Amino acid sequence: MPLIEIKNLSFSYLSKDKTRDIEVFKDLNISFEKDKFNILLGESGSGKTTLLNIISGIEMQYDGEVLYDNVDACELSIKRRNMSYMPQNYMIYHKMTVFENIAFPLRMLDFTPEEIMTRVRNIAKKFGIAHCLSRKPKDLSLGQQQRMMLAKVLVKDPTLILLDEALTSLDPLLKEELYQFIKESKEELNATIIYVTHDYKEAFRYGEMIYVLEDSQVVISGTPKELRDSKHPYLVALKKSSVLEDLK
């Protein structure tokens, strides 16, 4: 359950026409609390996904520091980070069975066949898809596909879980069900979760800590109660908007 600290992070990328640098972050500082369901809340284009890519190690060309329990992430292999990342367009291997999809991260880490069999069967049972292991993803319902993808994220018992809009597009009942799976797994693994969303309902419903990202900076952070009670201009404007009911 690592403490993730971002110190003086600056990041930019080259425009498509390669004529200018586009700045995403400049001297960003943020600490995500250990063993918490941390929500990174912001509008599209605010840099949320870019920040997850930096924390995960997908993007390494930045200035500043990303620390895992005071250790520079650049000094840690992906394996040593003990991390799982579910991006928005999470890879489903359609030619593989459900079992093979869930087992894929374990094969990359050289687990034994016996360990793979045990872990996949156990987590598939937990997610209610043990009867689907020999099927192909196309033969699953949307809910079963989502369970399979979350099982794939959690099967290696990560202590850091990064989720990018993982539940946003789902219907409320399925969203709530999968959130409970994630919450239970976090508690069992003593894991730190960083969950990206632009949905205020998700943030205030699921978050233990919320970090509001705007104009490449964290403009306010705190528990849902602290943010509901805040007089910060961002929250005052939010309470006057159409999401007022969600912040009561």
C-alpha positions as CSV (number, residue, x, y, z in Angstrom):
1,M,0.0,0.0,0.0
2,P,2.4,2.7,-1.2
3,L,2.3,6.4,-0.5
4,I,2.4,8.0,-4.0
5,E,4.0,11.4,-4.0
6,I,4.4,13.7,-7.0
7,K,6.9,16.5,-6.5
8,N,7.5,19.4,-8.9
9,L,6.2,17.5,-11.8
10,S,6.5,19.2,-15.2
11,F,5.5,17.5,-18.5
12,S,4.9,18.6,-22.0
13,Y,4.5,17.0,-25.4
14,L,5.2,18.0,-29.0
15,S,2.3,19.2,-31.0
16,K,1.1,17.2,-34.0
17,D,2.7,19.6,-36.4
18,K,5.9,19.4,-34.3
19,T,6.2,23.2,-34.1
20,R,5.6,23.7,-30.4
21,D,5.6,22.1,-27.0
22,I,2.2,21.7,-25.3
23,E,2.5,22.0,-21.5
24,V,0.4,19.6,-19.5
25,F,1.9,20.0,-16.0
26,K,4.2,22.6,-14.5
27,D,5.5,22.1,-10.9
28,L,2.6,19.8,-9.9
29,N,2.7,18.6,-6.3
30,I,0.3,15.9,-5.0
31,S,0.3,13.1,-2.5
32,F,-2.1,10.2,-2.8
33,E,-2.9,8.6,0.6
34,K,-1.9,5.0,1.4
35,D,-4.7,2.4,1.6
36,K,-7.3,4.8,0.4
37,F,-9.7,5.0,-2.6
38,N,-8.2,8.2,-4.1
39,I,-10.3,10.0,-6.7
40,L,-8.6,12.2,-9.3
41,L,-11.5,14.4,-10.5
42,G,-11.3,16.8,-13.5
43,E,-12.7,17.7,-16.9
44,S,-11.5,16.2,-20.1
45,G,-8.1,17.5,-21.1
46,S,-7.1,18.3,-17.5
47,G,-4.3,15.8,-17.6
48,K,-5.8,13.0,-15.5
49,T,-4.8,10.1,-17.8
50,T,-1.4,11.6,-18.5
51,L,-0.8,11.6,-14.7
52,L,-1.8,7.9,-14.5
53,N,0.6,7.1,-17.4
54,I,3.4,8.9,-15.5
55,I,2.7,7.1,-12.2
56,S,2.5,3.7,-14.0
57,G,5.7,4.2,-15.9
58,I,4.2,4.2,-19.3
59,E,5.3,7.8,-19.7
60,M,8.8,8.5,-18.4
61,Q,9.9,11.7,-20.1
62,Y,9.1,14.2,-17.4
63,D,10.8,16.6,-14.9
64,G,10.3,16.2,-11.2
65,E,9.8,13.2,-9.0
66,V,7.4,10.3,-8.7
67,L,7.9,8.6,-5.4
68,Y,6.7,5.2,-4.1
69,D,7.1,5.3,-0.4
70,N,10.0,7.8,-0.7
71,V,11.7,5.7,-3.5
72,D,12.0,7.3,-6.9
73,A,9.8,5.4,-9.4
74,C,12.7,5.5,-11.9
75,E,14.6,3.2,-9.7
76,L,11.8,0.6,-9.6
77,S,11.0,-2.0,-12.2
78,I,7.3,-2.4,-13.2
79,K,7.4,-5.7,-11.3
80,R,8.7,-4.1,-8.1
81,R,6.0,-1.5,-8.2
82,N,3.4,-4.3,-7.7
83,M,0.9,-2.2,-9.7
84,S,-2.0,-2.9,-11.9
85,Y,-3.4,-0.3,-14.4
86,M,-6.8,-0.4,-16.1
87,P,-6.8,2.3,-18.8
88,Q,-9.9,3.5,-20.6
89,N,-9.3,1.2,-23.5
90,Y,-8.2,-1.8,-21.6
91,M,-7.0,-4.6,-23.8
92,I,-9.2,-7.6,-24.2
93,Y,-7.6,-10.5,-26.1
94,H,-10.6,-11.7,-28.1
95,K,-8.8,-14.8,-29.5
96,M,-8.0,-15.9,-25.9
97,T,-10.4,-17.6,-23.5
98,V,-11.6,-15.8,-20.4
99,F,-9.1,-17.9,-18.4
100,E,-6.2,-16.9,-20.7
101,N,-7.2,-13.2,-20.5
102,I,-7.2,-13.2,-16.7
103,A,-4.0,-15.3,-16.5
104,F,-2.0,-13.0,-18.9
105,P,-0.5,-10.7,-16.2
106,L,0.6,-13.7,-14.2
107,R,2.3,-15.3,-17.2
108,M,4.3,-12.0,-17.7
109,L,5.5,-12.4,-14.1
110,D,6.6,-16.0,-14.4
111,F,4.1,-17.5,-12.0
112,T,4.1,-21.3,-12.1
113,P,1.2,-23.1,-13.9
114,E,-0.1,-24.3,-10.6
115,E,-0.1,-20.7,-9.1
116,I,-1.8,-19.4,-12.2
117,M,-4.5,-22.0,-12.1
118,T,-5.2,-21.4,-8.4
119,R,-5.3,-17.6,-8.7
120,V,-7.4,-17.4,-11.8
121,R,-10.0,-19.9,-10.5
122,N,-10.2,-18.2,-7.1
123,I,-10.7,-14.7,-8.5
124,A,-13.1,-15.9,-11.2
125,K,-15.2,-17.5,-8.4
126,K,-15.1,-14.3,-6.4
127,F,-16.3,-12.3,-9.5
128,G,-19.0,-14.8,-10.3
129,I,-17.5,-15.8,-13.7
130,A,-16.0,-19.2,-12.8
131,H,-18.4,-20.9,-15.2
132,C,-17.2,-18.6,-18.1
133,L,-13.5,-19.5,-18.0
134,S,-13.5,-21.6,-21.2
135,R,-15.5,-19.0,-23.1
136,K,-14.3,-16.3,-25.4
137,P,-14.9,-12.6,-24.4
138,K,-17.4,-12.2,-27.3
139,D,-19.7,-14.8,-25.6
140,L,-19.9,-12.8,-22.4
141,S,-22.4,-10.1,-21.4
142,L,-21.1,-6.6,-20.8
143,G,-21.2,-7.1,-17.1
144,Q,-19.2,-10.4,-17.4
145,Q,-16.7,-8.6,-19.6
146,Q,-16.2,-5.9,-17.0
147,R,-15.8,-8.6,-14.3
148,M,-13.2,-10.3,-16.4
149,M,-11.2,-7.1,-16.9
150,L,-11.3,-6.3,-13.2
151,A,-10.3,-9.9,-12.4
152,K,-7.3,-9.4,-14.7
153,V,-6.3,-6.2,-12.9
154,L,-6.6,-7.8,-9.5
155,V,-5.4,-11.3,-10.0
156,K,-1.7,-10.6,-9.1
157,D,-2.7,-9.0,-5.8
158,P,-1.4,-5.5,-6.6
159,T,-0.8,-3.0,-3.8
160,L,-1.3,0.0,-6.2
161,I,-4.3,0.0,-8.5
162,L,-4.8,2.6,-11.2
163,L,-8.2,2.9,-12.8
164,D,-9.0,5.3,-15.6
165,E,-12.8,5.9,-16.0
166,A,-13.3,2.2,-15.2
167,L,-17.0,2.4,-14.2
168,T,-18.2,5.6,-15.9
169,S,-20.1,4.2,-18.9
170,L,-21.9,1.5,-17.0
171,D,-25.5,1.4,-15.8
172,P,-25.9,2.3,-12.1
173,L,-26.6,-1.2,-10.8
174,L,-23.6,-2.8,-12.6
175,K,-21.4,0.2,-11.5
176,E,-22.4,-0.3,-7.9
177,E,-21.8,-4.0,-8.0
178,L,-18.3,-3.6,-9.5
179,Y,-17.4,-0.8,-7.2
180,Q,-18.1,-3.2,-4.3
181,F,-15.8,-5.7,-5.8
182,I,-13.0,-3.1,-6.1
183,K,-13.6,-1.8,-2.5
184,E,-13.5,-5.4,-1.1
185,S,-10.3,-6.1,-3.0
186,K,-8.7,-2.9,-1.8
187,E,-9.4,-3.9,1.8
188,E,-8.2,-7.4,1.3
189,L,-5.0,-6.3,-0.4
190,N,-4.4,-3.2,1.7
191,A,-4.1,-1.5,-1.6
192,T,-3.8,2.1,-2.6
193,I,-6.3,3.0,-5.4
194,I,-6.1,6.0,-7.7
195,Y,-9.3,6.3,-9.7
196,V,-9.7,8.9,-12.5
197,T,-13.1,10.3,-13.4
198,H,-14.8,13.4,-14.7
199,D,-18.1,12.3,-13.0
200,Y,-18.9,14.2,-9.8
201,K,-21.4,11.5,-8.7
202,E,-18.7,8.9,-8.8
203,A,-16.2,11.1,-7.0
204,F,-18.5,11.9,-4.1
205,R,-20.0,8.4,-4.0
206,Y,-16.9,6.3,-4.0
207,G,-14.0,8.5,-3.0
208,E,-12.3,8.5,0.4
209,M,-10.0,11.3,-0.8
210,I,-10.8,13.6,-3.7
211,Y,-8.3,15.6,-5.7
212,V,-9.7,18.2,-8.1
213,L,-7.4,18.8,-11.1
214,E,-7.9,22.0,-13.0
215,D,-5.6,24.0,-15.3
216,S,-2.8,21.4,-14.6
217,Q,-2.9,21.9,-10.8
218,V,-4.7,20.4,-7.9
219,V,-7.0,23.2,-6.9
220,I,-8.4,21.5,-3.8
221,S,-8.3,18.1,-2.1
222,G,-9.9,16.4,0.9
223,T,-12.5,14.0,2.0
224,P,-16.0,14.2,0.4
225,K,-17.3,15.8,3.5
226,E,-14.5,18.4,3.6
227,L,-15.2,19.3,-0.1
228,R,-19.0,19.5,0.5
229,D,-18.3,21.9,3.4
230,S,-15.6,23.9,1.5
231,K,-16.0,27.6,0.6
232,H,-13.5,27.2,-2.2
233,P,-14.7,29.0,-5.4
234,Y,-14.5,25.8,-7.4
235,L,-16.9,24.0,-5.0
236,V,-19.1,27.0,-4.6
237,A,-19.6,27.1,-8.3
238,L,-20.2,23.4,-8.4
239,K,-22.9,23.6,-5.8
240,K,-24.7,26.2,-7.8
241,S,-24.6,23.9,-10.9
242,S,-26.8,21.0,-11.9
243,V,-24.8,18.6,-9.5
244,L,-26.0,20.5,-6.4
245,E,-28.1,17.6,-5.3
246,D,-25.1,15.2,-5.4
247,L,-23.1,17.4,-3.0
248,K,-25.6,17.6,-0.2
